[in-house]
């Protein structure tokens, strides 16, 4: 069950390397890294705009106001694209866990 746990809790796709499936592990990891880079860049972009507004006094230090500013601040990536990327991240992560589990069970059946 180590491959499943690695994919679930360490990094998506990492369990494949333990199963000697480096191509699947590399593809999964690259997809996850690419999505995370886009999501982090978007968060960084919006945080810079909002923090500058707070410093300038245009935005009060109020959690509700900041939350609204996050929702209203235009980003570099559309909301639909961010939603799609989030779904892609979740699908790759869950698929990697399910596939690692399947491969472990297949290997156990073969060895029995």
MOPAC internal coordinates of N, CA, C and O (Angstrom, degrees):
PM7 1SCF
backbone

  N    0.0000 0     0.00 0     0.00 0    0    0    0
  C    1.4543 1     0.00 0     0.00 0    1    0    0
  C    1.5336 1   112.13 1     0.00 0    2    1    0
  O    1.2310 1   120.16 1   176.90 1    3    2    1
  N    1.3318 1   117.30 1    -3.10 1    3    2    1
  C    1.4660 1   119.72 1   179.48 1    5    3    2
  C    1.5295 1   112.73 1   -56.82 1    6    5    3
  O    1.2310 1   119.59 1   136.01 1    7    6    5
  N    1.3534 1   118.39 1   -43.99 1    7    6    5
  C    1.4703 1   117.44 1   179.86 1    9    7    6
  C    1.5292 1   113.28 1   -58.54 1   10    9    7
  O    1.2310 1   120.63 1   139.83 1   11   10    9
  N    1.3299 1   116.40 1   -40.17 1   11   10    9
  C    1.4609 1   120.41 1   178.35 1   13   11   10
  C    1.5222 1   110.41 1   -63.18 1   14   13   11
  O    1.2310 1   120.66 1   134.35 1   15   14   13
  N    1.3180 1   116.34 1   -45.65 1   15   14   13
  C    1.4690 1   120.46 1  -179.43 1   17   15   14
  C    1.5275 1   111.85 1   -65.12 1   18   17   15
  O    1.2310 1   120.44 1   141.06 1   19   18   17
  N    1.3278 1   116.77 1   -38.94 1   19   18   17
  C    1.4648 1   119.90 1   177.17 1   21   19   18
  C    1.5272 1   110.63 1   -62.24 1   22   21   19
  O    1.2310 1   120.66 1   133.79 1   23   22   21
  N    1.3334 1   116.34 1   -46.21 1   23   22   21
  C    1.4625 1   119.91 1  -179.66 1   25   23   22
  C    1.5203 1   112.16 1   -66.75 1   26   25   23
  O    1.2310 1   120.78 1   148.04 1   27   26   25
  N    1.3251 1   116.12 1   -31.96 1   27   26   25
  C    1.4653 1   119.60 1  -177.56 1   29   27   26
  C    1.5240 1   112.54 1   -79.56 1   30   29   27
  O    1.2310 1   120.28 1   138.24 1   31   30   29
  N    1.3366 1   117.07 1   -41.76 1   31   30   29
  C    1.4649 1   119.36 1  -168.46 1   33   31   30
  C    1.5317 1   115.88 1  -116.34 1   34   33   31
  O    1.2310 1   119.49 1   160.60 1   35   34   33
  N    1.3163 1   118.58 1   -19.40 1   35   34   33
  C    1.4627 1   119.49 1  -179.94 1   37   35   34
  C    1.5229 1   110.02 1   -94.28 1   38   37   35
  O    1.2310 1   120.73 1   117.28 1   39   38   37
  N    1.3277 1   116.20 1   -62.72 1   39   38   37
  C    1.4618 1   120.85 1   177.56 1   41   39   38
  C    1.5147 1   108.43 1  -163.99 1   42   41   39
  O    1.2310 1   119.86 1   -43.75 1   43   42   41
  N    1.3277 1   117.88 1   136.25 1   43   42   41
  C    1.4633 1   119.79 1  -179.60 1   45   43   42
  C    1.5386 1   111.60 1   -56.44 1   46   45   43
  O    1.2310 1   120.90 1   -49.98 1   47   46   45
  N    1.3120 1   115.88 1   130.02 1   47   46   45
  C    1.4579 1   121.37 1   179.59 1   49   47   46
  C    1.5060 1   114.30 1    93.22 1   50   49   47
  O    1.2310 1   119.68 1   166.98 1   51   50   49
  N    1.3261 1   118.21 1   -13.02 1   51   50   49
  C    1.4678 1   119.70 1  -176.41 1   53   51   50
  C    1.5192 1   112.58 1   -67.55 1   54   53   51
  O    1.2310 1   119.80 1   153.31 1   55   54   53
  N    1.3103 1   117.99 1   -26.69 1   55   54   53
  C    1.4609 1   121.08 1   179.11 1   57   55   54
  C    1.5177 1   112.82 1   -65.19 1   58   57   55
  O    1.2310 1   120.29 1   152.43 1   59   58   57
  N    1.3284 1   117.05 1   -27.57 1   59   58   57
  C    1.4552 1   120.60 1   179.32 1   61   59   58
  C    1.5266 1   111.94 1   -61.91 1   62   61   59
  O    1.2310 1   120.32 1   146.75 1   63   62   61
  N    1.3031 1   117.00 1   -33.25 1   63   62   61
  C    1.4614 1   119.64 1  -178.73 1   65   63   62
  C    1.5234 1   110.86 1   -66.66 1   66   65   63
  O    1.2310 1   120.57 1   144.35 1   67   66   65
  N    1.3210 1   116.52 1   -35.65 1   67   66   65
  C    1.4588 1   120.86 1   176.31 1   69   67   66
  C    1.5322 1   111.00 1   -68.00 1   70   69   67
  O    1.2310 1   120.86 1   151.00 1   71   70   69
  N    1.3215 1   115.95 1   -29.00 1   71   70   69
  C    1.4650 1   121.42 1   179.33 1   73   71   70
  C    1.5285 1   112.44 1   -88.45 1   74   73   71
  O    1.2310 1   120.85 1  -173.02 1   75   74   73
  N    1.3202 1   115.97 1     6.98 1   75   74   73
  C    1.4702 1   122.49 1  -179.60 1   77   75   74
  C    1.5401 1   111.41 1    61.74 1   78   77   75
  O    1.2310 1   121.27 1  -137.95 1   79   78   77
  N    1.3263 1   115.18 1    42.05 1   79   78   77
  C    1.4704 1   123.17 1   175.92 1   81   79   78
  C    1.5326 1   107.91 1  -123.27 1   82   81   79
  O    1.2310 1   120.55 1  -113.20 1   83   82   81
  N    1.3432 1   116.56 1    66.80 1   83   82   81
  C    1.4675 1   118.72 1  -173.51 1   85   83   82
  C    1.5269 1   114.48 1   -65.29 1   86   85   83
  O    1.2310 1   119.64 1   149.90 1   87   86   85
  N    1.3259 1   118.29 1   -30.10 1   87   86   85
  C    1.4634 1   119.31 1   179.89 1   89   87   86
  C    1.5290 1   110.55 1   -66.02 1   90   89   87
  O    1.2310 1   120.57 1   133.11 1   91   90   89
  N    1.3262 1   116.52 1   -46.89 1   91   90   89
  C    1.4696 1   120.24 1   178.86 1   93   91   90
  C    1.5274 1   110.29 1   -63.19 1   94   93   91
  O    1.2310 1   120.16 1   139.50 1   95   94   93
  N    1.3247 1   117.30 1   -40.50 1   95   94   93
  C    1.4555 1   120.97 1   178.68 1   97   95   94
  C    1.5154 1   112.20 1   -64.25 1   98   97   95
  O    1.2310 1   120.84 1   137.80 1   99   98   97
  N    1.3241 1   116.00 1   -42.20 1   99   98   97
  C    1.4614 1   120.59 1  -179.32 1  101   99   98
  C    1.5213 1   110.99 1   -66.78 1  102  101   99
  O    1.2310 1   120.55 1   135.66 1  103  102  101
  N    1.3304 1   116.55 1   -44.34 1  103  102  101
  C    1.4682 1   119.91 1   179.94 1  105  103  102
  C    1.5269 1   110.35 1   -62.54 1  106  105  103
  O    1.2310 1   120.30 1   132.92 1  107  106  105
  N    1.3323 1   117.03 1   -47.08 1  107  106  105
  C    1.4692 1   120.68 1   179.22 1  109  107  106
  C    1.5258 1   110.59 1   -59.73 1  110  109  107
  O    1.2310 1   120.74 1   132.17 1  111  110  109
  N    1.3186 1   116.19 1   -47.83 1  111  110  109
  C    1.4656 1   120.22 1  -177.65 1  113  111  110
  C    1.5285 1   111.51 1   -63.84 1  114  113  111
  O    1.2310 1   120.20 1   139.25 1  115  114  113
  N    1.3263 1   117.22 1   -40.75 1  115  114  113
  C    1.4654 1   119.78 1   179.98 1  117  115  114
  C    1.5292 1   112.12 1   -65.79 1  118  117  115
  O    1.2310 1   120.72 1   140.49 1  119  118  117
  N    1.3358 1   116.23 1   -39.51 1  119  118  117
  C    1.4685 1   118.99 1   177.29 1  121  119  118
  C    1.5232 1   109.98 1   -62.39 1  122  121  119
  O    1.2310 1   120.75 1   133.58 1  123  122  121
  N    1.3285 1   116.16 1   -46.42 1  123  122  121
  C    1.4599 1   120.48 1  -179.02 1  125  123  122
  C    1.5274 1   110.98 1   -63.34 1  126  125  123
  O    1.2310 1   120.10 1   135.97 1  127  126  125
  N    1.3136 1   117.41 1   -44.03 1  127  126  125
  C    1.4738 1   120.73 1   179.36 1  129  127  126
  C    1.5218 1   110.39 1   -62.51 1  130  129  127
  O    1.2310 1   120.03 1   136.07 1  131  130  129
  N    1.3250 1   117.55 1   -43.93 1  131  130  129
  C    1.4624 1   120.43 1  -179.47 1  133  131  130
  C    1.5279 1   111.17 1   -61.75 1  134  133  131
  O    1.2310 1   120.66 1   135.59 1  135  134  133
  N    1.3311 1   116.33 1   -44.41 1  135  134  133
  C    1.4724 1   120.07 1   178.86 1  137  135  134
  C    1.5243 1   110.58 1   -64.27 1  138  137  135
  O    1.2310 1   120.47 1   135.52 1  139  138  137
  N    1.3262 1   116.71 1   -44.48 1  139  138  137
  C    1.4650 1   119.92 1   179.88 1  141  139  138
  C    1.5238 1   111.86 1   -62.65 1  142  141  139
  O    1.2310 1   120.25 1   142.22 1  143  142  141
  N    1.3169 1   117.13 1   -37.78 1  143  142  141
  C    1.4703 1   120.35 1   178.15 1  145  143  142
  C    1.5293 1   110.03 1   -61.11 1  146  145  143
  O    1.2310 1   120.57 1   134.61 1  147  146  145
  N    1.3287 1   116.52 1   -45.39 1  147  146  145
  C    1.4657 1   119.58 1   179.90 1  149  147  146
  C    1.5321 1   110.54 1   -64.17 1  150  149  147
  O    1.2310 1   120.19 1   134.71 1  151  150  149
  N    1.3331 1   117.24 1   -45.29 1  151  150  149
  C    1.4634 1   120.38 1  -179.12 1  153  151  150
  C    1.5271 1   111.61 1   -63.90 1  154  153  151
  O    1.2310 1   120.11 1   138.22 1  155  154  153
  N    1.3224 1   117.39 1   -41.78 1  155  154  153
  C    1.4689 1   120.71 1  -179.93 1  157  155  154
  C    1.5254 1   110.80 1   -68.55 1  158  157  155
  O    1.2310 1   120.01 1   139.18 1  159  158  157
  N    1.3357 1   117.58 1   -40.82 1  159  158  157
  C    1.4661 1   120.08 1   177.77 1  161  159  158
  C    1.5262 1   110.98 1   -61.82 1  162  161  159
  O    1.2310 1   120.67 1   140.74 1  163  162  161
  N    1.3271 1   116.33 1   -39.26 1  163  162  161
  C    1.4644 1   120.30 1   178.92 1  165  163  162
  C    1.5304 1   110.60 1   -66.54 1  166  165  163
  O    1.2310 1   120.56 1   136.90 1  167  166  165
  N    1.3233 1   116.53 1   -43.10 1  167  166  165
  C    1.4654 1   120.02 1   177.99 1  169  167  166
  C    1.5307 1   110.29 1   -63.19 1  170  169  167
  O    1.2310 1   120.40 1   137.92 1  171  170  169
  N    1.3144 1   116.84 1   -42.08 1  171  170  169
  C    1.4685 1   121.24 1   178.87 1  173  171  170
  C    1.5348 1   110.71 1   -62.11 1  174  173  171
  O    1.2310 1   120.57 1   135.05 1  175  174  173
  N    1.3267 1   116.52 1   -44.95 1  175  174  173
  C    1.4546 1   121.90 1  -179.04 1  177  175  174
  C    1.5352 1   110.63 1   -58.89 1  178  177  175
  O    1.2310 1   121.05 1   129.32 1  179  178  177
  N    1.3368 1   115.60 1   -50.68 1  179  178  177
  C    1.4646 1   119.38 1  -179.29 1  181  179  178
  C    1.5245 1   111.86 1   -66.31 1  182  181  179
  O    1.2310 1   120.30 1   142.60 1  183  182  181
  N    1.3248 1   117.03 1   -37.40 1  183  182  181
  C    1.4651 1   119.36 1  -178.98 1  185  183  182
  C    1.5255 1   111.27 1   -65.80 1  186  185  183
  O    1.2310 1   120.11 1   145.47 1  187  186  185
  N    1.3134 1   117.39 1   -34.53 1  187  186  185
  C    1.4663 1   120.44 1   177.87 1  189  187  186
  C    1.5271 1   110.73 1   -65.54 1  190  189  187
  O    1.2310 1   120.55 1   137.15 1  191  190  189
  N    1.3147 1   116.55 1   -42.85 1  191  190  189
  C    1.4732 1   120.64 1   179.41 1  193  191  190
  C    1.5291 1   110.50 1   -64.67 1  194  193  191
  O    1.2310 1   120.76 1   132.57 1  195  194  193
  N    1.3273 1   116.14 1   -47.43 1  195  194  193
  C    1.4683 1   120.23 1  -176.82 1  197  195  194
  C    1.5233 1   111.39 1   -68.16 1  198  197  195
  O    1.2310 1   120.14 1   139.24 1  199  198  197
  N    1.3274 1   117.34 1   -40.76 1  199  198  197
  C    1.4721 1   118.91 1   179.14 1  201  199  198
  C    1.5248 1   111.10 1   -65.15 1  202  201  199
  O    1.2310 1   120.28 1   144.48 1  203  202  201
  N    1.3093 1   117.08 1   -35.52 1  203  202  201
  C    1.4728 1   119.50 1   177.51 1  205  203  202
  C    1.5248 1   110.27 1   -67.20 1  206  205  203
  O    1.2310 1   120.29 1   142.33 1  207  206  205
  N    1.3158 1   117.06 1   -37.67 1  207  206  205
  C    1.4705 1   120.44 1   176.53 1  209  207  206
  C    1.5244 1   110.69 1   -64.16 1  210  209  207
  O    1.2310 1   120.01 1   142.38 1  211  210  209
  N    1.3351 1   117.58 1   -37.62 1  211  210  209
  C    1.4722 1   121.07 1   178.17 1  213  211  210
  C    1.5269 1   109.71 1   -67.34 1  214  213  211
  O    1.2310 1   120.19 1   135.08 1  215  214  213
  N    1.3291 1   117.25 1   -44.92 1  215  214  213
  C    1.4656 1   121.85 1   179.67 1  217  215  214
  C    1.5280 1   110.69 1   -61.50 1  218  217  215
  O    1.2310 1   120.29 1   139.66 1  219  218  217
  N    1.3295 1   117.04 1   -40.34 1  219  218  217
  C    1.4639 1   121.56 1  -179.78 1  221  219  218
  C    1.5258 1   112.71 1   -73.41 1  222  221  219
  O    1.2310 1   120.13 1   169.19 1  223  222  221
  N    1.3282 1   117.35 1   -10.81 1  223  222  221
  C    1.4574 1   121.05 1  -179.05 1  225  223  222
  C    1.5124 1   113.54 1    85.50 1  226  225  223
  O    1.2310 1   120.08 1  -172.52 1  227  226  225
  N    1.3367 1   117.44 1     7.48 1  227  226  225
  C    1.4586 1   121.24 1   179.83 1  229  227  226
  C    1.5300 1   112.43 1   -79.29 1  230  229  227
  O    1.2310 1   120.65 1   162.74 1  231  230  229
  N    1.3189 1   116.36 1   -17.26 1  231  230  229
  C    1.4632 1   121.26 1  -176.82 1  233  231  230
  C    1.5265 1   108.41 1  -133.13 1  234  233  231
  O    1.2310 1   120.26 1   -55.31 1  235  234  233
  N    1.3369 1   117.10 1   124.69 1  235  234  233
  C    1.4710 1   118.63 1  -179.70 1  237  235  234
  C    1.5342 1   111.12 1   -71.64 1  238  237  235
  O    1.2310 1   121.37 1   -23.48 1  239  238  237
  N    1.3223 1   114.98 1   156.52 1  239  238  237
  C    1.4626 1   120.33 1   176.92 1  241  239  238
  C    1.5346 1   107.00 1   -83.43 1  242  241  239
  O    1.2310 1   122.16 1  -104.24 1  243  242  241
  N    1.3045 1   113.47 1    75.76 1  243  242  241
  C    1.4554 1   122.38 1  -178.48 1  245  243  242
  C    1.5306 1   107.13 1  -132.82 1  246  245  243
  O    1.2310 1   119.47 1   -56.40 1  247  246  245
  N    1.3359 1   118.62 1   123.60 1  247  246  245
  C    1.4671 1   120.41 1  -176.68 1  249  247  246
  C    1.5268 1   113.65 1   -53.89 1  250  249  247
  O    1.2310 1   120.02 1   140.06 1  251  250  249
  N    1.3198 1   117.57 1   -39.94 1  251  250  249
  C    1.4617 1   119.90 1   180.00 1  253  251  250
  C    1.5282 1   110.93 1   -65.94 1  254  253  251
  O    1.2310 1   120.54 1   138.04 1  255  254  253
  N    1.3431 1   116.57 1   -41.96 1  255  254  253
  C    1.4636 1   120.34 1   179.66 1  257  255  254
  C    1.5273 1   110.83 1   -67.04 1  258  257  255
  O    1.2310 1   120.63 1   140.97 1  259  258  257
  N    1.3250 1   116.41 1   -39.03 1  259  258  257
  C    1.4695 1   119.99 1   179.20 1  261  259  258
  C    1.5258 1   110.00 1   -67.23 1  262  261  259
  O    1.2310 1   120.42 1   138.47 1  263  262  261
  N    1.3257 1   116.80 1   -41.53 1  263  262  261
  C    1.4627 1   119.84 1   177.69 1  265  263  262
  C    1.5260 1   110.85 1   -60.64 1  266  265  263
  O    1.2310 1   120.58 1   136.58 1  267  266  265
  N    1.3001 1   116.50 1   -43.42 1  267  266  265
  C    1.4637 1   120.38 1   178.36 1  269  267  266
  C    1.5278 1   110.73 1   -64.53 1  270  269  267
  O    1.2310 1   120.52 1   141.64 1  271  270  269
  N    1.3304 1   116.60 1   -38.36 1  271  270  269
  C    1.4671 1   120.37 1   178.29 1  273  271  270
  C    1.5257 1   110.60 1   -64.50 1  274  273  271
  O    1.2310 1   120.27 1   142.04 1  275  274  273
  N    1.3237 1   117.09 1   -37.96 1  275  274  273
  C    1.4687 1   120.34 1   177.67 1  277  275  274
  C    1.5195 1   110.02 1   -61.53 1  278  277  275
  O    1.2310 1   120.84 1   136.46 1  279  278  277
  N    1.3203 1   116.00 1   -43.54 1  279  278  277
  C    1.4617 1   120.13 1  -178.97 1  281  279  278
  C    1.5221 1   112.71 1   -69.51 1  282  281  279
  O    1.2310 1   120.49 1   147.29 1  283  282  281
  N    1.3306 1   116.67 1   -32.71 1  283  282  281
  C    1.4656 1   120.83 1  -175.35 1  285  283  282
  C    1.5251 1   114.14 1   -92.49 1  286  285  283
  O    1.2310 1   119.84 1   163.84 1  287  286  285
  N    1.3222 1   117.90 1   -16.16 1  287  286  285
  C    1.4581 1   120.33 1  -178.20 1  289  287  286
  C    1.5228 1   110.12 1   -75.69 1  290  289  287
  O    1.2310 1   120.49 1   -57.90 1  291  290  289
  N    1.3247 1   116.67 1   122.10 1  291  290  289
  C    1.4696 1   118.08 1   178.66 1  293  291  290
  C    1.5247 1   109.76 1   -67.68 1  294  293  291
  O    1.2310 1   121.29 1   -37.25 1  295  294  293
  N    1.2991 1   115.14 1   142.75 1  295  294  293
  C    1.4575 1   120.23 1  -179.85 1  297  295  294
  C    1.5100 1   111.50 1  -110.43 1  298  297  295
  O    1.2310 1   121.28 1     6.89 1  299  298  297
  N    1.2941 1   115.16 1  -173.11 1  299  298  297
  C    1.4566 1   120.94 1   178.34 1  301  299  298
  C    1.5248 1   111.09 1   -83.41 1  302  301  299
  O    1.2310 1   120.82 1   159.16 1  303  302  301
  N    1.3320 1   116.03 1   -20.84 1  303  302  301
  C    1.4596 1   122.35 1  -177.70 1  305  303  302
  C    1.5236 1   107.68 1  -122.09 1  306  305  303
  O    1.2310 1   120.46 1   -39.20 1  307  306  305
  N    1.3191 1   116.72 1   140.80 1  307  306  305
  C    1.4635 1   119.93 1  -178.63 1  309  307  306
  C    1.5255 1   111.21 1   -68.31 1  310  309  307
  O    1.2310 1   121.39 1   -22.84 1  311  310  309
  N    1.3149 1   114.94 1   157.16 1  311  310  309
  C    1.4682 1   120.61 1  -179.99 1  313  311  310
  C    1.5240 1   110.99 1   -62.17 1  314  313  311
  O    1.2310 1   120.24 1   143.10 1  315  314  313
  N    1.3239 1   117.14 1   -36.90 1  315  314  313
  C    1.4641 1   120.92 1   178.18 1  317  315  314
  C    1.5137 1   112.04 1   -64.03 1  318  317  315
  O    1.2310 1   120.81 1   139.37 1  319  318  317
  N    1.3181 1   116.06 1   -40.63 1  319  318  317
  C    1.4649 1   120.20 1   178.45 1  321  319  318
  C    1.5158 1   110.44 1   -66.51 1  322  321  319
  O    1.2310 1   120.18 1   138.16 1  323  322  321
  N    1.3344 1   117.26 1   -41.84 1  323  322  321
  C    1.4664 1   120.40 1   177.51 1  325  323  322
  C    1.5201 1   111.39 1   -61.68 1  326  325  323
  O    1.2310 1   120.72 1   139.69 1  327  326  325
  N    1.3145 1   116.23 1   -40.31 1  327  326  325
  C    1.4577 1   120.73 1   178.00 1  329  327  326
  C    1.5273 1   110.67 1   -64.13 1  330  329  327
  O    1.2310 1   120.58 1   135.48 1  331  330  329
  N    1.3175 1   116.50 1   -44.52 1  331  330  329
  C    1.4713 1   120.91 1   178.68 1  333  331  330
  C    1.5216 1   111.23 1   -62.74 1  334  333  331
  O    1.2310 1   120.44 1   138.08 1  335  334  333
  N    1.3127 1   116.76 1   -41.92 1  335  334  333
  C    1.4619 1   120.30 1   179.23 1  337  335  334
  C    1.5232 1   111.26 1   -66.00 1  338  337  335
  O    1.2310 1   120.54 1   142.55 1  339  338  337
  N    1.3182 1   116.58 1   -37.45 1  339  338  337
  C    1.4636 1   119.89 1   177.20 1  341  339  338
  C    1.5233 1   110.64 1   -63.90 1  342  341  339
  O    1.2310 1   120.62 1   137.57 1  343  342  341
  N    1.3209 1   116.42 1   -42.43 1  343  342  341
  C    1.4615 1   120.27 1   176.31 1  345  343  342
  C    1.5247 1   111.48 1   -63.53 1  346  345  343
  O    1.2310 1   120.33 1   138.32 1  347  346  345
  N    1.3214 1   116.97 1   -41.68 1  347  346  345
  C    1.4623 1   120.43 1   177.88 1  349  347  346
  C    1.5203 1   110.65 1   -60.27 1  350  349  347
  O    1.2310 1   120.26 1   136.54 1  351  350  349
  N    1.3118 1   117.11 1   -43.46 1  351  350  349
  C    1.4638 1   121.64 1   177.74 1  353  351  350
  C    1.5234 1   110.65 1   -58.93 1  354  353  351
  O    1.2310 1   120.45 1   132.46 1  355  354  353
  N    1.3211 1   116.74 1   -47.54 1  355  354  353
  C    1.4664 1   120.89 1  -179.54 1  357  355  354
  C    1.5217 1   111.40 1   -63.79 1  358  357  355
  O    1.2310 1   120.39 1   137.49 1  359  358  357
  N    1.3243 1   116.85 1   -42.51 1  359  358  357
  C    1.4711 1   120.55 1  -178.86 1  361  359  358
  C    1.5208 1   111.07 1   -64.89 1  362  361  359
  O    1.2310 1   120.17 1   134.41 1  363  362  361
  N    1.3256 1   117.27 1   -45.59 1  363  362  361
  C    1.4757 1   120.20 1   179.93 1  365  363  362
  C    1.5199 1   109.80 1   -63.43 1  366  365  363
  O    1.2310 1   120.10 1   139.39 1  367  366  365
  N    1.3068 1   117.42 1   -40.61 1  367  366  365
  C    1.4618 1   121.16 1  -179.21 1  369  367  366
  C    1.5291 1   111.04 1   -64.44 1  370  369  367
  O    1.2310 1   120.72 1   129.76 1  371  370  369
  N    1.3336 1   116.24 1   -50.24 1  371  370  369
  C    1.4641 1   120.29 1  -178.78 1  373  371  370
  C    1.5294 1   110.76 1   -67.30 1  374  373  371
  O    1.2310 1   120.45 1   138.36 1  375  374  373
  N    1.3246 1   116.75 1   -41.64 1  375  374  373
  C    1.4602 1   119.41 1   178.52 1  377  375  374
  C    1.5289 1   110.85 1   -60.57 1  378  377  375
  O    1.2310 1   120.01 1   138.27 1  379  378  377
  N    1.2993 1   117.58 1   -41.73 1  379  378  377
  C    1.4698 1   120.57 1   178.21 1  381  379  378
  C    1.5185 1   111.84 1   -60.61 1  382  381  379
  O    1.2310 1   120.17 1   139.29 1  383  382  381
  N    1.3250 1   117.27 1   -40.71 1  383  382  381
  C    1.4669 1   120.25 1   178.52 1  385  383  382
  C    1.5249 1   110.79 1   -65.93 1  386  385  383
  O    1.2310 1   120.70 1   133.85 1  387  386  385
  N    1.3318 1   116.27 1   -46.15 1  387  386  385
  C    1.4671 1   120.29 1  -179.33 1  389  387  386
  C    1.5269 1   110.38 1   -63.97 1  390  389  387
  O    1.2310 1   120.56 1   136.32 1  391  390  389
  N    1.3195 1   116.53 1   -43.68 1  391  390  389
  C    1.4623 1   120.00 1  -178.47 1  393  391  390
  C    1.5241 1   111.43 1   -66.73 1  394  393  391
  O    1.2310 1   119.82 1   140.11 1  395  394  393
  N    1.3149 1   117.95 1   -39.89 1  395  394  393
  C    1.4679 1   120.29 1   176.40 1  397  395  394
  C    1.5231 1   110.63 1   -62.43 1  398  397  395
  O    1.2310 1   120.72 1   138.06 1  399  398  397
  N    1.3108 1   116.22 1   -41.94 1  399  398  397
  C    1.4659 1   120.49 1   177.38 1  401  399  398
  C    1.5303 1   109.96 1   -60.80 1  402  401  399
  O    1.2310 1   120.59 1   135.09 1  403  402  401
  N    1.3287 1   116.47 1   -44.91 1  403  402  401
  C    1.4601 1   121.58 1   179.36 1  405  403  402
  C    1.5255 1   111.15 1   -61.86 1  406  405  403
  O    1.2310 1   120.20 1   135.93 1  407  406  405
  N    1.3107 1   117.23 1   -44.07 1  407  406  405
  C    1.4563 1   121.19 1  -179.58 1  409  407  406
  C    1.5306 1   111.83 1   -66.50 1  410  409  407
  O    1.2310 1   120.40 1   142.51 1  411  410  409
  N    1.3249 1   116.85 1   -37.49 1  411  410  409
  C    1.4722 1   120.37 1   176.87 1  413  411  410
  C    1.5183 1   109.88 1   -64.09 1  414  413  411
  O    1.2310 1   120.31 1   133.52 1  415  414  413
  N    1.3301 1   117.01 1   -46.48 1  415  414  413
  C    1.4688 1   120.89 1   179.29 1  417  415  414
  C    1.5223 1   110.95 1   -62.32 1  418  417  415
  O    1.2310 1   120.41 1   140.40 1  419  418  417
  N    1.3086 1   116.82 1   -39.60 1  419  418  417
  C    1.4709 1   121.75 1   178.64 1  421  419  418
  C    1.5360 1   109.89 1   -63.33 1  422  421  419
  O    1.2310 1   120.44 1   136.15 1  423  422  421
  N    1.3248 1   116.76 1   -43.85 1  423  422  421
  C    1.4606 1   120.69 1   179.28 1  425  423  422
  C    1.5377 1   111.32 1   -66.33 1  426  425  423
  O    1.2310 1   120.85 1   141.59 1  427  426  425
  N    1.3367 1   115.99 1   -38.41 1  427  426  425
  C    1.4670 1   119.58 1   178.37 1  429  427  426
  C    1.5248 1   111.16 1   -66.31 1  430  429  427
  O    1.2310 1   120.06 1   140.73 1  431  430  429
  N    1.3309 1   117.50 1   -39.27 1  431  430  429
  C    1.4612 1   120.91 1   178.55 1  433  431  430
  C    1.5340 1   110.66 1   -66.85 1  434  433  431
  O    1.2310 1   120.88 1   142.81 1  435  434  433
  N    1.3098 1   115.92 1   -37.19 1  435  434  433
  C    1.4652 1   120.99 1   179.93 1  437  435  434
  C    1.5269 1   110.62 1   -66.98 1  438  437  435
  O    1.2310 1   120.20 1   143.40 1  439  438  437
  N    1.3279 1   117.22 1   -36.60 1  439  438  437
  C    1.4633 1   121.79 1  -178.57 1  441  439  438
  C    1.5218 1   112.78 1   -80.79 1  442  441  439
  O    1.2310 1   120.09 1   166.61 1  443  442  441
  N    1.3238 1   117.43 1   -13.39 1  443  442  441
  C    1.4749 1   120.67 1  -178.27 1  445  443  442
  C    1.5021 1   112.11 1   -84.55 1  446  445  443
  O    1.2310 1   120.10 1   180.00 1  447  446  445

